[in-house]
């Protein structure tokens, strides 16, 4: 009888912890950076928003070269490069003299974050047996929702103590721990003459991106366009409904549902395939936005949080696992890079467009428009599934 392949090896756990630390750093700093900017440099909210957004610009910029870096220089080099940029940025936060240089630091921080979020899942995808790729990627990707649940609380707690810099000091300690883990792990040596390095040479589109991942990338981009809008405007939506205190509970419910369902989603993917998981998940996400369009109270908000979390969590896990499953190991860095480029693009553009929608629509009407977008995403997903 064939033994089930192992998931929880030392390398798997180590890389997953590094991924968790990277996500924690994002949420801890992201939760307080606008307040830090406004309080420290006497800046207005517009400048605070620009400072926050420069991180996203940096993360997006990294998607154009992170996969190539992995294939040319190897996994350990990419991990340490991302970690070094993150560490340097967190140290620079303590000394930065004005908001202009803070924008540069945020961009560098985003670059490091983007490289690490490409490298970590690529390494995990390469080490997992294809029979357990769904479960493995599901367990690995638990880090970001866990970080989303506790990161903002930690960052805001440190900020509330009256010393914003405590957050940066805590992040520096976390990155030292991540560095120790990376050096302790036995990662496969990089072969500069291997298939991965050879295929990444040159400046053709194929040496930067993976064409097979584009369709799934477009689908996840549409989904995160909608979900990013909900996350960004959740607090203001709750204020509009007259229940501002529910915003915190919304995010807790969102994180709990995602953490609770991801292992099940991974198991279903391994047994039944992507379509069995992704199509129902897309319908659930559509229902979440349809409910938001008619929500006027606490119950509707919390049910929508649960549905949105289950929907996007299952969709992203299934699509990401499918990318890892269908891609040759030597091109997995480029495939993940392509997937995350679309994901980040959708989550960055969604709130901007949603904000413009609110100039002429109320929140319920704007969320109804997002439900319409999710119908388009579901139809596109069915098209992709039939093509496969």
C-alpha positions as CSV (number, residue, x, y, z in Angstrom):
1,X,0.0,0.0,0.0
2,X,1.4,3.4,-1.0
3,X,2.2,5.7,1.9
4,X,0.7,9.2,1.8
5,X,3.3,11.8,1.0
6,X,4.5,13.9,4.0
7,X,3.5,17.6,4.1
8,X,4.9,18.8,7.5
9,X,8.6,18.5,6.9
10,X,11.1,20.8,8.6
11,X,11.5,22.8,5.3
12,X,7.8,23.1,4.9
13,X,7.2,24.4,8.4
14,X,10.3,26.7,8.3
15,X,9.2,28.4,5.0
16,X,5.6,28.7,6.3
17,X,6.8,30.4,9.4
18,X,8.9,32.9,7.3
19,X,5.7,33.5,5.2
20,X,3.8,34.2,8.4
21,X,6.4,36.6,9.7
22,X,6.4,38.4,6.4
23,X,2.6,38.8,6.5
24,X,2.7,39.8,10.2
25,X,5.1,42.6,9.3
26,X,2.8,43.8,6.5
27,X,-0.3,44.0,8.8
28,X,1.6,45.4,11.9
29,X,3.2,48.3,10.0
30,X,0.2,48.8,7.6
31,X,-2.2,49.3,10.5
32,X,-0.3,52.2,12.0
33,X,1.8,53.7,9.2
34,X,-0.9,56.3,8.2
35,X,-1.2,57.5,11.8
36,X,2.7,57.4,12.2
37,X,3.0,59.6,9.1
38,X,0.4,62.2,10.2
39,X,1.6,62.4,13.8
40,X,5.4,62.3,13.2
41,X,5.5,64.6,10.1
42,X,2.4,66.7,10.7
43,X,1.0,65.5,7.4
44,X,-2.6,65.4,6.2
45,X,-4.6,62.3,5.3
46,X,-3.8,62.5,1.6
47,X,-0.1,62.2,2.3
48,X,-0.8,59.3,4.7
49,X,-2.7,57.6,2.0
50,X,0.2,58.1,-0.5
51,X,2.7,56.7,2.0
52,X,0.5,53.6,2.6
53,X,0.0,53.1,-1.2
54,X,3.8,53.2,-2.0
55,X,4.1,49.8,-0.4
56,X,1.6,48.4,-2.9
57,X,3.5,50.0,-5.7
58,X,6.7,48.4,-4.5
59,X,5.0,45.0,-4.2
60,X,3.6,45.3,-7.7
61,X,7.0,46.3,-9.1
62,X,8.6,43.2,-7.6
63,X,6.3,41.0,-9.6
64,X,8.1,42.0,-12.8
65,X,11.4,40.5,-11.7
66,X,10.9,38.3,-8.5
67,X,10.2,35.1,-10.5
68,X,13.2,35.7,-12.7
69,X,15.4,36.3,-9.7
70,X,14.3,33.0,-8.2
71,X,15.1,31.1,-11.4
72,X,18.5,32.8,-12.1
73,X,19.9,33.0,-8.6
74,X,18.1,30.3,-6.6
75,X,15.6,30.0,-3.7
76,X,17.9,30.9,-0.8
77,X,19.3,34.0,-2.6
78,X,15.7,35.2,-3.3
79,X,14.6,34.6,0.3
80,X,17.5,36.5,1.7
81,X,17.2,39.4,-0.8
82,X,13.5,39.9,0.2
83,X,14.4,39.6,3.9
84,X,17.3,42.1,3.6
85,X,15.1,44.7,1.9
86,X,12.4,44.2,4.5
87,X,14.9,44.5,7.4
88,X,16.5,47.6,5.9
89,X,13.1,49.3,5.4
90,X,12.0,48.6,9.0
91,X,15.3,49.9,10.3
92,X,15.0,53.0,8.1
93,X,11.5,53.8,9.5
94,X,13.2,54.7,12.8
95,X,15.5,57.3,11.2
96,X,13.6,58.7,8.2
97,X,13.4,62.5,8.4
98,X,10.4,63.4,6.3
99,X,7.4,62.0,4.4
100,X,9.1,62.1,1.0
101,X,11.8,59.7,2.1
102,X,9.2,57.7,3.9
103,X,7.6,57.0,0.5
104,X,10.9,55.7,-0.7
105,X,11.3,53.4,2.3
106,X,7.7,52.1,1.8
107,X,8.5,51.3,-1.8
108,X,11.6,49.3,-0.8
109,X,9.6,47.6,1.9
110,X,7.0,46.6,-0.7
111,X,9.8,45.2,-3.0
112,X,11.0,43.0,-0.2
113,X,7.5,41.8,0.7
114,X,6.8,41.0,-2.9
115,X,10.0,39.0,-3.4
116,X,9.3,37.0,-0.2
117,X,5.7,36.3,-1.1
118,X,6.9,35.0,-4.5
119,X,9.8,32.9,-3.1
120,X,8.1,31.2,-0.1
121,X,5.2,29.6,-2.0
122,X,7.4,28.7,-4.9
123,X,9.7,26.7,-2.6
124,X,6.8,25.0,-0.9
125,X,5.2,24.2,-4.3
126,X,8.5,22.6,-5.5
127,X,8.9,20.4,-2.4
128,X,5.3,19.1,-2.2
129,X,4.2,15.9,-3.9
130,X,1.5,16.6,-6.5
131,X,-1.0,14.3,-4.7
132,X,-1.0,16.6,-1.7
133,X,-0.4,19.9,-3.4
134,X,-3.9,21.3,-2.4
135,X,-3.6,20.5,1.2
136,X,0.0,21.6,1.3
137,X,-0.7,25.0,-0.2
138,X,-3.7,25.4,2.0
139,X,-1.7,24.9,5.2
140,X,1.1,27.1,3.9
141,X,-1.3,29.9,3.0
142,X,-2.8,30.0,6.5
143,X,-0.1,32.5,7.5
144,X,-1.7,35.6,5.9
145,X,-5.2,35.2,7.4
146,X,-3.6,34.5,10.8
147,X,-1.5,37.6,10.4
148,X,-4.5,39.6,9.3
149,X,-6.3,38.6,12.5
150,X,-3.5,39.6,14.9
151,X,-1.2,41.9,13.0
152,X,-3.3,45.0,13.1
153,X,-4.1,44.5,16.8
154,X,-0.4,44.3,17.6
155,X,0.5,47.3,15.5
156,X,-2.2,49.5,16.9
157,X,-1.5,48.3,20.5
158,X,2.2,49.4,20.1
159,X,1.1,52.7,18.6
160,X,-1.4,53.3,21.4
161,X,1.4,53.1,23.9
162,X,2.6,56.4,22.6
163,X,5.7,55.1,20.9
164,X,5.1,54.3,17.2
165,X,8.7,53.0,16.9
166,X,7.9,49.9,19.0
167,X,6.2,48.4,16.0
168,X,9.3,48.8,13.9
169,X,11.5,47.3,16.7
170,X,9.2,44.3,17.0
171,X,9.3,43.7,13.2
172,X,13.1,43.9,13.2
173,X,13.2,41.1,15.9
174,X,10.8,39.0,13.8
175,X,13.0,39.4,10.7
176,X,16.0,38.3,12.7
177,X,14.1,35.1,13.6
178,X,13.2,34.7,9.9
179,X,16.8,35.0,8.9
180,X,17.9,32.4,11.4
181,X,15.3,30.0,10.0
182,X,16.4,30.6,6.4
183,X,20.0,29.9,7.2
184,X,19.1,26.8,9.2
185,X,17.0,25.3,6.4
186,X,18.5,22.8,4.0
187,X,17.4,24.1,0.6
188,X,18.3,22.5,-2.6
189,X,21.4,24.0,-4.1
190,X,20.9,26.2,-7.2
191,X,22.0,24.9,-10.5
192,X,23.0,27.9,-12.7
193,X,23.1,25.7,-15.7
194,X,19.8,24.0,-15.1
195,X,16.5,24.3,-16.9
196,X,15.2,27.0,-14.6
197,X,18.2,29.3,-15.0
198,X,18.5,28.7,-18.8
199,X,14.8,29.5,-19.4
200,X,14.9,32.7,-17.4
201,X,17.8,34.2,-19.4
202,X,17.2,36.9,-21.9
203,X,14.4,39.6,-22.0
204,X,11.5,37.9,-23.7
205,X,8.1,37.9,-22.0
206,X,8.5,34.2,-21.4
207,X,11.5,34.8,-19.3
208,X,9.5,37.1,-17.0
209,X,6.0,35.6,-17.0
210,X,4.2,32.2,-17.4
211,X,1.5,32.2,-20.0
212,X,-0.3,29.2,-18.6
213,X,-1.0,31.1,-15.4
214,X,-2.6,34.2,-17.0
215,X,-6.2,32.9,-17.2
216,X,-6.2,31.9,-13.5
217,X,-4.5,35.3,-12.8
218,X,-7.3,37.2,-14.6
219,X,-10.0,35.3,-12.7
220,X,-8.4,35.9,-9.3
221,X,-7.8,39.6,-10.3
222,X,-11.5,40.1,-10.8
223,X,-12.3,38.5,-7.5
224,X,-9.8,40.6,-5.5
225,X,-11.0,43.7,-7.3
226,X,-14.2,43.1,-5.5
227,X,-12.8,41.8,-2.2
228,X,-10.2,44.6,-2.0
229,X,-13.0,47.1,-2.3
230,X,-14.9,45.5,0.6
231,X,-11.8,45.3,2.9
232,X,-10.7,48.9,2.1
233,X,-14.2,50.5,2.7
234,X,-15.5,48.2,5.4
235,X,-15.0,50.7,8.2
236,X,-16.7,53.5,6.3
237,X,-19.5,51.1,5.2
238,X,-20.1,50.3,8.9
239,X,-20.2,54.0,9.7
240,X,-22.7,54.6,6.9
241,X,-24.9,51.8,8.4
242,X,-24.6,53.4,11.8
243,X,-22.7,50.5,13.4
244,X,-19.0,51.6,13.3
245,X,-18.1,49.2,16.2
246,X,-18.8,46.2,14.0
247,X,-15.9,46.9,11.6
248,X,-13.4,45.1,14.0
249,X,-15.8,42.1,14.5
250,X,-16.2,41.9,10.7
251,X,-12.4,41.4,10.2
252,X,-12.3,38.8,13.1
253,X,-15.1,36.9,11.5
254,X,-13.4,37.1,8.1
255,X,-10.2,35.7,9.4
256,X,-11.7,32.9,11.5
257,X,-13.8,31.6,8.6
258,X,-10.8,31.7,6.3
259,X,-8.5,29.9,8.7
260,X,-11.2,27.3,9.5
261,X,-12.0,26.4,5.9
262,X,-8.7,26.4,4.1
263,X,-7.5,22.9,5.1
264,X,-10.8,21.4,4.0
265,X,-10.5,23.3,0.7
266,X,-7.1,21.9,0.1
267,X,-8.3,18.3,0.8
268,X,-11.2,18.7,-1.6
269,X,-8.8,20.1,-4.3
270,X,-6.6,17.0,-4.0
271,X,-9.6,14.6,-4.2
272,X,-11.9,16.4,-6.7
273,X,-9.9,19.0,-8.6
274,X,-10.0,22.7,-9.0
275,X,-13.4,23.1,-10.6
276,X,-15.2,21.2,-7.8
277,X,-13.8,23.8,-5.3
278,X,-13.5,27.0,-7.3
279,X,-16.9,27.2,-9.0
280,X,-19.0,26.9,-5.8
281,X,-16.6,29.2,-4.1
282,X,-17.1,31.9,-6.8
283,X,-20.9,31.5,-6.4
284,X,-20.6,31.9,-2.6
285,X,-18.5,35.1,-3.1
286,X,-21.1,36.4,-5.5
287,X,-23.8,35.8,-2.9
288,X,-21.7,37.7,-0.3
289,X,-21.7,40.8,-2.4
290,X,-25.4,40.4,-3.3
291,X,-26.2,40.2,0.5
292,X,-24.1,43.4,1.1
293,X,-26.2,45.1,-1.5
294,X,-29.3,44.7,0.7
295,X,-27.6,44.7,4.1
296,X,-28.8,47.3,6.6
297,X,-27.7,45.8,9.9
298,X,-25.2,43.8,11.9
299,X,-26.4,40.3,11.0
300,X,-26.1,40.8,7.3
301,X,-22.6,42.3,7.7
302,X,-21.3,39.3,9.7
303,X,-22.9,36.7,7.4
304,X,-21.4,38.6,4.4
305,X,-18.0,38.5,6.1
306,X,-18.2,34.7,6.5
307,X,-19.4,34.1,3.0
308,X,-16.8,36.5,1.5
309,X,-14.0,34.9,3.5
310,X,-15.0,31.3,2.6
311,X,-15.4,32.3,-1.1
312,X,-12.2,34.2,-1.6
313,X,-10.2,31.8,0.6
314,X,-11.4,28.7,-1.3
315,X,-10.9,30.4,-4.7
316,X,-7.4,31.6,-4.0
317,X,-6.3,28.3,-2.5
318,X,-7.7,26.3,-5.4
319,X,-6.4,28.6,-8.1
320,X,-2.9,28.8,-6.5
321,X,-2.7,25.1,-6.0
322,X,-3.7,24.6,-9.7
323,X,-0.9,26.9,-10.8
324,X,1.5,24.8,-8.8
325,X,0.1,21.6,-10.1
326,X,0.1,22.5,-13.8
327,X,3.5,24.2,-13.9
328,X,6.9,22.4,-14.3
329,X,8.9,22.9,-11.1
330,X,11.6,24.8,-13.0
331,X,9.1,27.5,-14.0
332,X,7.1,27.7,-10.8
333,X,8.7,30.9,-9.7
334,X,7.5,32.7,-12.9
335,X,4.1,31.1,-12.6
336,X,3.6,32.3,-9.0
337,X,5.0,35.7,-10.0
338,X,2.4,36.0,-12.8
339,X,-0.4,34.9,-10.5
340,X,0.5,37.4,-7.8
341,X,0.9,40.2,-10.3
342,X,-2.8,39.8,-11.3
343,X,-3.9,39.4,-7.7
344,X,-2.1,42.5,-6.5
345,X,-3.3,44.5,-9.5
346,X,-6.9,43.6,-8.8
347,X,-6.7,44.4,-5.1
348,X,-4.9,47.7,-5.8
349,X,-7.3,48.9,-8.6
350,X,-10.5,47.7,-6.9
351,X,-10.6,50.3,-4.0
352,X,-9.8,53.1,-6.4
353,X,-12.7,52.3,-8.8
354,X,-15.0,51.6,-5.9
355,X,-14.2,55.0,-4.4
356,X,-15.2,56.7,-7.7
357,X,-18.4,54.6,-7.8
358,X,-19.3,56.0,-4.4
359,X,-19.3,59.5,-5.9
360,X,-22.6,58.7,-7.7
361,X,-23.8,55.5,-5.9
362,X,-24.5,54.6,-2.2
363,X,-22.7,51.7,-0.6
364,X,-25.5,49.1,-1.3
365,X,-25.6,50.1,-4.9
366,X,-21.8,49.9,-5.3
367,X,-21.7,46.4,-3.7
368,X,-24.4,45.4,-6.1
369,X,-22.1,46.4,-8.9
370,X,-19.4,44.2,-7.3
371,X,-21.9,41.3,-7.3
372,X,-22.3,41.9,-11.0
373,X,-18.5,41.7,-11.4
374,X,-18.4,38.5,-9.5
375,X,-21.0,37.0,-11.9
376,X,-18.6,37.9,-14.8
377,X,-15.7,36.3,-12.8
378,X,-17.8,33.1,-12.2
379,X,-18.6,32.8,-15.9
380,X,-14.9,33.3,-16.8
381,X,-13.9,30.7,-14.3
382,X,-16.3,28.2,-15.9
383,X,-14.8,29.1,-19.3
384,X,-11.3,28.4,-17.9
385,X,-12.4,25.1,-16.4
386,X,-13.9,23.9,-19.7
387,X,-10.8,24.9,-21.6
388,X,-8.7,22.8,-19.2
